[in-house]
Amino acid sequence: MTGTEAFLPPESFTGEPFCPMAQDIWAFGTTLYCFVYGTLPFKDRQFNNLVLPDDCDENLKTVLLRCLSINPAERPTVGELSAFAYFN
């Protein structure tokens, strides 16, 4: 396993093959969360409880929930990501 553990997606800890692009989208979501909130979205590999503040912008919420989806197939592609309202 290569990379900073706090930015690795859940599937990278299973030992099963995974999609590198989905891993990059997860890392992007983690980085965005850190930039906005000043802390990591998950602690100690507890990936099932993403907590967003009540006053979280709805467009940001959409991006974070999609990028940090436990299911890699639900994460957006780079093309889809660039179309989110948060970035426009």
LOBADREN-403655 format. One record per residue: residue number from 1; x, y, z of N, C-alpha, C, CB in turn. Coordinates in steps of 0.1 Angstrom, whole numbers, always signed. Glycine has a CB too. Example, Ala and Ser with C-alpha at 12.3 -4.5 7.8 and 13.67 -1.06 7.14 Angstrom:
<sites>
<site seq="1" n_u="+132" n_v="-57" n_w="+78" ca_u="+123" ca_v="-45" ca_w="+78" c_u="+132" c_v="-33" c_w="+78" cb_u="+113" cb_v="-45" cb_w="+90"/>
<site seq="2" n_u="+128" n_v="-22" n_w="+71" ca_u="+137" ca_v="-11" ca_w="+71" c_u="+129" c_v="+0" c_w="+79" cb_u="+141" cb_v="-6" cb_w="+57"/>
</sites>
This chain:
<sites>
<site seq="1" n_u="+8" n_v="-12" n_w="+0" ca_u="+0" ca_v="+0" ca_w="+0" c_u="+9" c_v="+12" c_w="+0" cb_u="-10" cb_v="+0" cb_w="+12"/>
<site seq="2" n_u="+6" n_v="+22" n_w="-9" ca_u="+14" ca_v="+34" ca_w="-10" c_u="+5" c_v="+46" c_w="-8" cb_u="+21" cb_v="+35" cb_w="-24"/>
<site seq="3" n_u="+10" n_v="+56" n_w="-1" ca_u="+2" ca_v="+68" ca_w="+1" c_u="+0" c_v="+71" c_w="+16" cb_u="-11" cb_v="+67" cb_w="-6"/>
<site seq="4" n_u="-4" n_v="+83" n_w="+19" ca_u="-7" ca_v="+87" ca_w="+32" c_u="-20" c_v="+80" c_w="+37" cb_u="-8" cb_v="+102" cb_w="+34"/>
<site seq="5" n_u="-20" n_v="+72" n_w="+47" ca_u="-31" ca_v="+64" ca_w="+51" c_u="-44" c_v="+72" c_w="+53" cb_u="-28" cb_v="+57" cb_w="+64"/>
<site seq="6" n_u="-43" n_v="+84" n_w="+58" ca_u="-55" ca_v="+93" ca_w="+60" c_u="-62" c_v="+96" c_w="+47" cb_u="-51" cb_v="+105" cb_w="+68"/>
<site seq="7" n_u="-55" n_v="+95" n_w="+36" ca_u="-61" ca_v="+99" ca_w="+23" c_u="-64" c_v="+87" c_w="+14" cb_u="-52" cb_v="+108" cb_w="+16"/>
<site seq="8" n_u="-63" n_v="+75" n_w="+20" ca_u="-66" ca_v="+63" ca_w="+12" c_u="-80" c_v="+59" c_w="+14" cb_u="-56" cb_v="+51" cb_w="+17"/>
<site seq="9" n_u="-87" n_v="+54" n_w="+4" ca_u="-101" ca_v="+50" ca_w="+5" c_u="-102" c_v="+36" c_w="+12" cb_u="-107" cb_v="+49" cb_w="-9"/>
<site seq="10" n_u="-114" n_v="+33" n_w="+16" ca_u="-116" ca_v="+20" ca_w="+24" c_u="-112" c_v="+8" c_w="+16" cb_u="-131" cb_v="+19" cb_w="+27"/>
<site seq="11" n_u="-114" n_v="+8" n_w="+3" ca_u="-110" ca_v="-4" ca_w="-5" c_u="-95" c_v="-7" c_w="-6" cb_u="-116" cb_v="-3" cb_w="-19"/>
<site seq="12" n_u="-87" n_v="+3" n_w="-3" ca_u="-73" ca_v="+1" ca_w="-3" c_u="-68" c_v="-7" c_w="+9" cb_u="-65" cb_v="+14" cb_w="-4"/>
<site seq="13" n_u="-76" n_v="-9" n_w="+19" ca_u="-72" ca_v="-17" ca_w="+31" c_u="-77" c_v="-31" c_w="+30" cb_u="-78" cb_v="-10" cb_w="+43"/>
<site seq="14" n_u="-84" n_v="-35" n_w="+19" ca_u="-90" ca_v="-48" ca_w="+18" c_u="-80" c_v="-58" c_w="+12" cb_u="-102" cb_v="-48" cb_w="+11"/>
<site seq="15" n_u="-70" n_v="-54" n_w="+5" ca_u="-61" ca_v="-63" ca_w="-2" c_u="-67" c_v="-67" c_w="-16" cb_u="-59" cb_v="-75" cb_w="+6"/>
<site seq="16" n_u="-79" n_v="-63" n_w="-19" ca_u="-85" ca_v="-66" ca_w="-32" c_u="-81" c_v="-56" c_w="-42" cb_u="-101" cb_v="-67" cb_w="-31"/>
<site seq="17" n_u="-81" n_v="-59" n_w="-55" ca_u="-78" ca_v="-49" ca_w="-66" c_u="-88" c_v="-38" c_w="-65" cb_u="-78" cb_v="-56" cb_w="-80"/>
<site seq="18" n_u="-84" n_v="-26" n_w="-69" ca_u="-93" ca_v="-14" ca_w="-69" c_u="-89" c_v="-5" c_w="-80" cb_u="-93" cb_v="-7" cb_w="-55"/>
<site seq="19" n_u="-98" n_v="+4" n_w="-83" ca_u="-96" ca_v="+14" ca_w="-93" c_u="-88" c_v="+26" c_w="-89" cb_u="-109" cb_v="+19" cb_w="-99"/>
<site seq="20" n_u="-76" n_v="+28" n_w="-94" ca_u="-68" ca_v="+40" ca_w="-90" c_u="-75" c_v="+53" c_w="-92" cb_u="-55" cb_v="+40" cb_w="-98"/>
<site seq="21" n_u="-83" n_v="+55" n_w="-102" ca_u="-90" ca_v="+67" ca_w="-104" c_u="-100" c_v="+70" c_w="-93" cb_u="-98" cb_v="+68" cb_w="-118"/>
<site seq="22" n_u="-107" n_v="+59" n_w="-89" ca_u="-116" ca_v="+61" ca_w="-77" c_u="-109" c_v="+64" c_w="-64" cb_u="-124" cb_v="+48" cb_w="-75"/>
<site seq="23" n_u="-97" n_v="+59" n_w="-63" ca_u="-88" ca_v="+62" ca_w="-52" c_u="-84" c_v="+77" c_w="-52" cb_u="-75" cb_v="+53" cb_w="-52"/>
<site seq="24" n_u="-81" n_v="+82" n_w="-64" ca_u="-77" ca_v="+96" ca_w="-65" c_u="-89" c_v="+105" c_w="-62" cb_u="-72" cb_v="+99" cb_w="-80"/>
<site seq="25" n_u="-101" n_v="+102" n_w="-66" ca_u="-113" ca_v="+110" ca_w="-63" c_u="-115" c_v="+110" c_w="-48" cb_u="-126" cb_v="+104" cb_w="-70"/>
<site seq="26" n_u="-113" n_v="+99" n_w="-41" ca_u="-114" ca_v="+98" ca_w="-27" c_u="-104" c_v="+108" c_w="-20" cb_u="-112" cb_v="+84" cb_w="-21"/>
<site seq="27" n_u="-92" n_v="+107" n_w="-25" ca_u="-81" ca_v="+116" ca_w="-19" c_u="-85" c_v="+130" c_w="-22" cb_u="-68" cb_v="+112" cb_w="-26"/>
<site seq="28" n_u="-90" n_v="+133" n_w="-33" ca_u="-95" ca_v="+147" ca_w="-36" c_u="-105" c_v="+151" c_w="-26" cb_u="-100" cb_v="+148" cb_w="-51"/>
<site seq="29" n_u="-115" n_v="+143" n_w="-24" ca_u="-126" ca_v="+146" ca_w="-14" c_u="-120" c_v="+148" c_w="+0" cb_u="-136" cb_v="+135" cb_w="-14"/>
<site seq="30" n_u="-111" n_v="+140" n_w="+4" ca_u="-104" ca_v="+141" ca_w="+17" c_u="-97" c_v="+155" c_w="+18" cb_u="-95" cb_v="+130" cb_w="+20"/>
<site seq="31" n_u="-90" n_v="+158" n_w="+7" ca_u="-82" ca_v="+171" ca_w="+7" c_u="-92" c_v="+183" c_w="+7" cb_u="-74" cb_v="+171" cb_w="-6"/>
<site seq="32" n_u="-102" n_v="+182" n_w="-1" ca_u="-112" ca_v="+193" ca_w="-1" c_u="-118" c_v="+195" c_w="+13" cb_u="-123" cb_v="+191" cb_w="-11"/>
<site seq="33" n_u="-122" n_v="+184" n_w="+19" ca_u="-127" ca_v="+184" ca_w="+33" c_u="-117" c_v="+191" c_w="+43" cb_u="-131" cb_v="+170" cb_w="+38"/>
<site seq="34" n_u="-105" n_v="+187" n_w="+41" ca_u="-94" ca_v="+193" ca_w="+50" c_u="-93" c_v="+208" c_w="+48" cb_u="-81" cb_v="+186" cb_w="+48"/>
<site seq="35" n_u="-93" n_v="+212" n_w="+35" ca_u="-92" ca_v="+226" ca_w="+32" c_u="-103" c_v="+234" c_w="+38" cb_u="-91" cb_v="+228" cb_w="+17"/>
<site seq="36" n_u="-115" n_v="+229" n_w="+37" ca_u="-127" ca_v="+236" ca_w="+41" c_u="-129" c_v="+236" c_w="+57" cb_u="-140" cb_v="+230" cb_w="+35"/>
<site seq="37" n_u="-126" n_v="+224" n_w="+63" ca_u="-129" ca_v="+223" ca_w="+77" c_u="-117" c_v="+222" c_w="+86" cb_u="-138" cb_v="+210" cb_w="+79"/>
<site seq="38" n_u="-105" n_v="+221" n_w="+80" ca_u="-93" ca_v="+221" ca_w="+88" c_u="-91" c_v="+208" c_w="+96" cb_u="-94" cb_v="+232" cb_w="+98"/>
<site seq="39" n_u="-97" n_v="+197" n_w="+92" ca_u="-95" ca_v="+184" ca_w="+99" c_u="-98" c_v="+173" c_w="+89" cb_u="-104" cb_v="+183" cb_w="+112"/>
<site seq="40" n_u="-95" n_v="+161" n_w="+92" ca_u="-98" ca_v="+149" ca_w="+84" c_u="-112" c_v="+145" c_w="+85" cb_u="-88" cb_v="+137" cb_w="+87"/>
<site seq="41" n_u="-118" n_v="+141" n_w="+74" ca_u="-132" ca_v="+136" ca_w="+75" c_u="-134" c_v="+123" c_w="+83" cb_u="-138" cb_v="+135" cb_w="+61"/>
<site seq="42" n_u="-124" n_v="+115" n_w="+83" ca_u="-126" ca_v="+102" ca_w="+90" c_u="-114" c_v="+100" c_w="+99" cb_u="-127" cb_v="+90" cb_w="+80"/>
<site seq="43" n_u="-116" n_v="+93" n_w="+110" ca_u="-105" ca_v="+90" ca_w="+119" c_u="-105" c_v="+75" c_w="+121" cb_u="-108" cb_v="+97" cb_w="+133"/>
<site seq="44" n_u="-93" n_v="+70" n_w="+122" ca_u="-91" ca_v="+55" ca_w="+125" c_u="-98" c_v="+46" c_w="+116" cb_u="-94" cb_v="+53" cb_w="+139"/>
<site seq="45" n_u="-99" n_v="+48" n_w="+103" ca_u="-105" ca_v="+39" ca_w="+94" c_u="-120" c_v="+37" c_w="+96" cb_u="-98" cb_v="+26" cb_w="+93"/>
<site seq="46" n_u="-127" n_v="+46" n_w="+103" ca_u="-141" ca_v="+46" ca_w="+105" c_u="-148" c_v="+53" c_w="+94" cb_u="-145" cb_v="+52" cb_w="+120"/>
<site seq="47" n_u="-150" n_v="+47" n_w="+83" ca_u="-154" ca_v="+53" ca_w="+70" c_u="-169" c_v="+54" c_w="+69" cb_u="-149" cb_v="+46" cb_w="+59"/>
<site seq="48" n_u="-177" n_v="+49" n_w="+78" ca_u="-191" ca_v="+48" ca_w="+77" c_u="-199" c_v="+60" c_w="+83" cb_u="-196" cb_v="+36" cb_w="+82"/>
<site seq="49" n_u="-192" n_v="+70" n_w="+87" ca_u="-199" ca_v="+81" ca_w="+94" c_u="-193" c_v="+95" c_w="+91" cb_u="-198" cb_v="+79" cb_w="+110"/>
<site seq="50" n_u="-196" n_v="+99" n_w="+78" ca_u="-191" ca_v="+112" ca_w="+74" c_u="-200" c_v="+123" c_w="+80" cb_u="-191" cb_v="+113" cb_w="+58"/>
<site seq="51" n_u="-195" n_v="+131" n_w="+88" ca_u="-202" ca_v="+142" ca_w="+95" c_u="-199" c_v="+155" c_w="+88" cb_u="-199" cb_v="+142" cb_w="+110"/>
<site seq="52" n_u="-210" n_v="+162" n_w="+84" ca_u="-209" ca_v="+175" ca_w="+78" c_u="-216" c_v="+185" c_w="+87" cb_u="-214" cb_v="+175" cb_w="+63"/>
<site seq="53" n_u="-211" n_v="+197" n_w="+89" ca_u="-217" ca_v="+206" ca_w="+97" c_u="-231" c_v="+210" c_w="+91" cb_u="-209" cb_v="+219" cb_w="+98"/>
<site seq="54" n_u="-240" n_v="+214" n_w="+100" ca_u="-254" ca_v="+217" ca_w="+96" c_u="-254" c_v="+228" c_w="+86" cb_u="-262" cb_v="+221" cb_w="+108"/>
<site seq="55" n_u="-245" n_v="+238" n_w="+87" ca_u="-244" ca_v="+249" ca_w="+78" c_u="-236" c_v="+246" c_w="+65" cb_u="-239" cb_v="+261" cb_w="+85"/>
<site seq="56" n_u="-233" n_v="+234" n_w="+62" ca_u="-225" ca_v="+230" ca_w="+50" c_u="-233" c_v="+234" c_w="+38" cb_u="-222" cb_v="+215" cb_w="+50"/>
<site seq="57" n_u="-226" n_v="+241" n_w="+29" ca_u="-232" ca_v="+245" ca_w="+16" c_u="-237" c_v="+233" c_w="+9" cb_u="-222" cb_v="+253" cb_w="+8"/>
<site seq="58" n_u="-249" n_v="+234" n_w="+3" ca_u="-255" ca_v="+222" ca_w="-3" c_u="-246" c_v="+217" c_w="-15" cb_u="-269" cb_v="+225" cb_w="-8"/>
<site seq="59" n_u="-240" n_v="+226" n_w="-23" ca_u="-232" ca_v="+222" ca_w="-34" c_u="-219" c_v="+215" c_w="-29" cb_u="-229" cb_v="+234" cb_w="-43"/>
<site seq="60" n_u="-213" n_v="+220" n_w="-19" ca_u="-202" ca_v="+214" ca_w="-13" c_u="-206" c_v="+200" c_w="-7" cb_u="-196" cb_v="+222" cb_w="-2"/>
<site seq="61" n_u="-217" n_v="+199" n_w="-1" ca_u="-222" ca_v="+187" ca_w="+5" c_u="-223" c_v="+176" c_w="-6" cb_u="-235" cb_v="+189" cb_w="+12"/>
<site seq="62" n_u="-228" n_v="+180" n_w="-17" ca_u="-230" ca_v="+170" ca_w="-28" c_u="-216" c_v="+165" c_w="-33" cb_u="-237" cb_v="+177" cb_w="-40"/>
<site seq="63" n_u="-207" n_v="+174" n_w="-34" ca_u="-193" ca_v="+170" ca_w="-38" c_u="-187" c_v="+160" c_w="-28" cb_u="-184" cb_v="+182" cb_w="-40"/>
<site seq="64" n_u="-187" n_v="+164" n_w="-16" ca_u="-181" ca_v="+156" ca_w="-5" c_u="-188" c_v="+142" c_w="-4" cb_u="-181" cb_v="+163" cb_w="+8"/>
<site seq="65" n_u="-201" n_v="+142" n_w="-4" ca_u="-208" ca_v="+129" ca_w="-3" c_u="-205" c_v="+120" c_w="-14" cb_u="-223" cb_v="+131" cb_w="-1"/>
<site seq="66" n_u="-204" n_v="+125" n_w="-26" ca_u="-201" ca_v="+117" ca_w="-38" c_u="-186" c_v="+112" c_w="-38" cb_u="-204" cb_v="+124" cb_w="-51"/>
<site seq="67" n_u="-177" n_v="+122" n_w="-35" ca_u="-163" ca_v="+118" ca_w="-35" c_u="-159" c_v="+109" c_w="-24" cb_u="-154" cb_v="+131" cb_w="-34"/>
<site seq="68" n_u="-166" n_v="+110" n_w="-13" ca_u="-162" ca_v="+102" ca_w="-1" c_u="-172" c_v="+90" c_w="+1" cb_u="-162" cb_v="+110" cb_w="+11"/>
<site seq="69" n_u="-178" n_v="+86" n_w="-10" ca_u="-187" ca_v="+75" ca_w="-10" c_u="-179" c_v="+62" c_w="-7" cb_u="-195" cb_v="+73" cb_w="-23"/>
<site seq="70" n_u="-184" n_v="+54" n_w="+2" ca_u="-178" ca_v="+41" ca_w="+5" c_u="-177" c_v="+32" c_w="-7" cb_u="-185" cb_v="+33" cb_w="+16"/>
<site seq="71" n_u="-187" n_v="+33" n_w="-16" ca_u="-187" ca_v="+25" ca_w="-28" c_u="-180" c_v="+32" c_w="-39" cb_u="-202" cb_v="+22" cb_w="-32"/>
<site seq="72" n_u="-168" n_v="+27" n_w="-44" ca_u="-161" ca_v="+34" ca_w="-54" c_u="-168" c_v="+36" c_w="-67" cb_u="-148" cb_v="+26" cb_w="-57"/>
<site seq="73" n_u="-178" n_v="+28" n_w="-70" ca_u="-186" ca_v="+30" ca_w="-82" c_u="-195" c_v="+42" c_w="-82" cb_u="-194" cb_v="+17" cb_w="-85"/>
<site seq="74" n_u="-198" n_v="+47" n_w="-70" ca_u="-206" ca_v="+58" ca_w="-68" c_u="-198" c_v="+71" c_w="-68" cb_u="-214" cb_v="+57" cb_w="-55"/>
<site seq="75" n_u="-185" n_v="+71" n_w="-68" ca_u="-177" ca_v="+83" ca_w="-69" c_u="-177" c_v="+88" c_w="-83" cb_u="-163" cb_v="+80" cb_w="-64"/>
<site seq="76" n_u="-177" n_v="+102" n_w="-84" ca_u="-177" ca_v="+107" ca_w="-98" c_u="-164" c_v="+105" c_w="-105" cb_u="-180" cb_v="+122" cb_w="-97"/>
<site seq="77" n_u="-164" n_v="+106" n_w="-118" ca_u="-152" ca_v="+107" ca_w="-126" c_u="-147" c_v="+121" c_w="-126" cb_u="-155" cb_v="+102" cb_w="-141"/>
<site seq="78" n_u="-135" n_v="+124" n_w="-131" ca_u="-130" ca_v="+137" ca_w="-131" c_u="-139" c_v="+146" c_w="-140" cb_u="-116" cb_v="+137" cb_w="-137"/>
<site seq="79" n_u="-144" n_v="+141" n_w="-151" ca_u="-153" ca_v="+149" ca_w="-159" c_u="-166" c_v="+152" c_w="-152" cb_u="-156" cb_v="+141" cb_w="-172"/>
<site seq="80" n_u="-171" n_v="+143" n_w="-145" ca_u="-184" ca_v="+146" ca_w="-137" c_u="-181" c_v="+155" c_w="-126" cb_u="-189" cb_v="+133" cb_w="-131"/>
<site seq="81" n_u="-170" n_v="+154" n_w="-120" ca_u="-166" ca_v="+163" ca_w="-108" c_u="-165" c_v="+177" c_w="-113" cb_u="-152" cb_v="+158" cb_w="-102"/>
<site seq="82" n_u="-160" n_v="+180" n_w="-124" ca_u="-158" ca_v="+193" ca_w="-129" c_u="-172" c_v="+200" c_w="-132" cb_u="-149" cb_v="+194" cb_w="-141"/>
<site seq="83" n_u="-182" n_v="+192" n_w="-134" ca_u="-195" ca_v="+197" ca_w="-137" c_u="-204" c_v="+201" c_w="-125" cb_u="-203" cb_v="+187" cb_w="-146"/>
<site seq="84" n_u="-199" n_v="+197" n_w="-113" ca_u="-206" ca_v="+200" ca_w="-101" c_u="-207" c_v="+215" c_w="-99" cb_u="-200" cb_v="+194" cb_w="-88"/>
<site seq="85" n_u="-219" n_v="+220" n_w="-94" ca_u="-222" ca_v="+234" ca_w="-92" c_u="-212" c_v="+241" c_w="-83" cb_u="-236" cb_v="+236" cb_w="-87"/>
<site seq="86" n_u="-206" n_v="+233" n_w="-73" ca_u="-197" ca_v="+239" ca_w="-64" c_u="-184" c_v="+245" c_w="-71" cb_u="-192" cb_v="+229" cb_w="-54"/>
<site seq="87" n_u="-181" n_v="+239" n_w="-82" ca_u="-169" ca_v="+244" ca_w="-89" c_u="-172" c_v="+254" c_w="-101" cb_u="-162" cb_v="+232" cb_w="-95"/>
<site seq="88" n_u="-184" n_v="+258" n_w="-102" ca_u="-188" ca_v="+267" ca_w="-113" c_u="-193" c_v="+280" c_w="-107" cb_u="-199" cb_v="+261" cb_w="-121"/>
</sites>
